[in-house]
């Protein structure tokens, strides 16, 4: 096994054992119920669901967490809350929520701020976009299937 393969395997093992990641997954259902009260009913088809669960989270996380948060982390390395919350995550989450408020066409789009902080936290923790994209896809799946 190459070093690269070993690193990749170690990442997945570490993520699977991460209690905080599992808590973030379990927080999803609470978020779905909380946010679903504010959203109009949507007609979900399989292609639309696949789009919202696979494509959108990957593209958004690559742009926001991979690009923007990575760039901001280099410029603003400050952290709070016992090193758990970075200024880069906070700024990225504010922009993420603002972008979703415009798309959602009502104020509930800003409710994505809290999940966005979780996505950014795991991006900072693992220095990878994958945990954020997995959470994002899971949150979208439950929200749109509810």
C-alpha positions in Angstrom: 0.0 0.0 0.0 1.4 3.4 -1.0 1.7 6.3 1.4 -1.1 8.1 -0.4 -3.4 5.1 0.0 -2.6 4.8 3.6 -3.3 8.5 4.3 -6.6 8.2 2.5 -7.6 5.1 4.5 -6.5 6.8 7.7 -8.6 9.8 7.0 -11.8 7.7 6.5 -11.0 5.7 9.7 -10.4 8.9 11.7 -13.7 10.4 10.3 -15.7 7.3 11.2 -14.4 7.4 14.8 -15.0 11.2 15.2 -17.7 11.7 17.8 -18.1 15.3 16.8 -18.8 14.3 13.2 -21.4 11.8 14.3 -23.0 14.4 16.6 -23.1 16.8 13.6 -24.8 14.1 11.5 -27.4 13.5 14.3 -28.1 17.2 14.5 -29.3 17.0 10.9 -32.9 15.8 11.8 -33.3 18.7 14.2 -32.2 21.1 11.5 -34.6 19.5 9.0 -37.6 19.9 11.2 -36.7 23.4 12.3 -36.1 24.6 8.7 -38.9 22.6 7.0 -41.5 24.7 8.9 -40.4 27.7 7.0 -40.0 26.3 3.5 -42.7 25.8 0.8 -43.4 22.3 -0.4 -41.1 21.3 -3.3 -41.8 18.7 -5.9 -38.7 16.4 -5.7 -37.8 14.1 -8.5 -34.9 11.7 -8.5 -32.8 13.8 -10.8 -33.5 16.9 -8.7 -32.7 15.0 -5.5 -29.4 13.7 -6.9 -28.6 17.2 -7.9 -29.3 18.6 -4.5 -27.6 15.8 -2.6 -24.5 15.2 -4.7 -23.7 18.0 -7.1 -24.7 21.1 -5.2 -22.9 20.2 -1.9 -19.7 19.3 -3.7 -19.7 22.5 -5.8 -20.7 24.7 -2.9 -18.2 23.2 -0.5 -15.4 23.4 -3.1 -16.2 27.0 -3.7 -16.9 28.1 -0.1 -14.8 25.8 2.1 -12.1 24.8 -0.4 -11.6 28.1 -2.0 -12.9 31.0 0.1 -12.3 29.5 3.6 -8.9 28.2 2.6 -7.9 31.6 1.3 -9.2 33.4 4.4 -7.6 31.0 6.7 -4.2 31.9 5.3 -4.9 35.6 5.7 -6.8 35.5 9.1 -5.6 32.6 11.2 -7.4 33.8 14.4 -9.5 31.3 16.3 -11.9 31.4 19.3 -13.8 28.9 21.5 -10.8 26.8 22.4 -9.5 26.9 18.9 -12.7 25.4 17.4 -14.1 28.5 15.6 -11.9 30.2 13.0 -12.4 33.7 11.7 -12.2 32.3 8.2 -15.1 29.9 9.0 -17.2 32.7 10.5 -16.7 35.0 7.5 -17.3 32.1 5.0 -20.4 31.1 6.9 -21.7 34.7 6.8 -21.2 34.8 3.0 -22.7 31.3 2.6 -25.8 32.3 4.5 -26.1 35.5 2.5 -25.9 33.6 -0.8 -28.6 31.2 0.4 -30.8 34.0 1.6 -30.8 35.3 -2.0 -31.6 31.9 -3.5 -34.3 31.0 -1.0 -36.1 34.3 -1.7 -37.1 34.7 2.0 -35.4 35.1 5.3 -35.2 31.4 6.1 -32.2 31.1 3.8 -30.1 32.7 6.4 -30.8 29.7 8.7 -28.1 27.8 6.9 -25.6 29.9 8.9 -25.4 27.4 11.8 -24.9 24.3 9.6 -22.4 26.3 7.6 -20.4 26.8 10.8 -20.4 23.0 11.3 -19.2 22.5 7.7 -16.4 25.0 8.2 -15.4 23.4 11.5 -14.8 20.0 9.9 -13.0 21.6 7.0 -10.7 23.3 9.5 -10.3 20.2 11.6 -9.4 17.8 8.7 -7.9 20.4 6.3 -10.2 18.8 3.6 -13.5 19.6 2.0 -14.8 16.0 2.1 -16.3 16.0 5.6 -18.1 19.3 4.9 -19.4 18.0 1.6 -20.7 14.8 3.3 -22.5 16.7 6.0 -23.9 19.1 3.4 -25.2 16.3 1.2 -26.7 14.5 4.2 -28.4 17.7 5.5 -29.8 18.4 2.0 -31.1 14.8 1.6 -33.1 14.9 4.8 -34.4 18.4 4.3 -35.7 17.8 0.8 -37.0 14.3 1.6 -38.8 15.4 4.7 
